[in-house]
Amino acid sequence: MDNDSTRIEYLARIASLYYDQGRTQQEIAKEIGITRSAISRLLTEAREKGVVEIIVHYPWRTSSELEQALLEAFDLKAVRVLVRGQKSYEEMLQGLGVLAAQYLEGILHDGMIIGISWGTALYQMIRTLRPRSLPGAEVVQLIGATGSENVPTNGPELANLLSARLGCRCWHLHAPLIVYSEAGRDALMQDRSIREALQRASHADVALVGVGTTRSDLYSLVRSGYIDEEEARQVRADGAVGDVCAQHYSLTGRWLDIEINRRAVGIDLETLSKIDTVMGVAGSSWKGQAIFGALRGGHVNVLITDDQAAMKVLALNETVKTDAA
């Protein structure tokens, strides 16, 4: 290293591998060709020289009152409700990521199979997780489609980041796996890697999903004319759980018989229902209806959300109970 700028670039590379990509110090040492203790010293130097800015976020408040109300209203294993206050939507997603990471770290063990869909809150969760070595664990994609390709919140990238964080194997469906007919989907199933990834997904101990939306301005299949508003209302009523289910399948997992077929390969709700822990992560009041559908349908049994969404969900539940009476 012959000058300061070159040194800073070198430190930034090491810091990016560790903090952004979730690589372990041992993995970085092997890649760079130096010892693990040297990597530790370089990370310390990066912090001291301001290459890395470590910001300590004090735990955001949670609402035990809303958590108890949701537990009483729905059949949930656990729920965490973030008190949002004046935080922006982006800051709220960071907070949900922290809460999701805390829950996941409490149940992680070597040998666990973790399925993951895609979403910004899940990306924030992975960034919060402490790097570790769980060589017997597995991470598997739950869906082959993505909301936006080549961004860190899509399915393949999240699966890669999570497996790197946990030091374990990753099973890929890749993205996107779009098919235009049921026959096309069956043809894809002839690919051994796809079949094996879906089989591993069906044996997942934990599924990590963002709770989807059927709001017309955000729901791509409505905007593109692949399903109409009536079909979207049915999806919403029965629960949109991320990209795992409703955006690409009927609620029983069967092919939707509509004029234009554009579907992605992945697990369906029936498979999802057999996974022991399905953690849904989503917040904001406009997600309330989709979260309510997911809870009412029993598609999510661990909920990480914020107080705005929680109050919307509880209000919708009261309305349904009143109408039923």
Helices and strands as residue ranges (DSSP letters): H 4-15, I 16-20, H 25-32, H 36-48, H 64-73, E 78-82, H 89-107, E 113-116, H 120-128, E 138-141, H 155-166, E 169-171, E 178-179, H 182-188, H 192-202, E 206-210, H 220-223, H 229-238, E 263-264, H 269-272, E 277-281, G 285-287, H 288-296, E 302-306, H 307-324
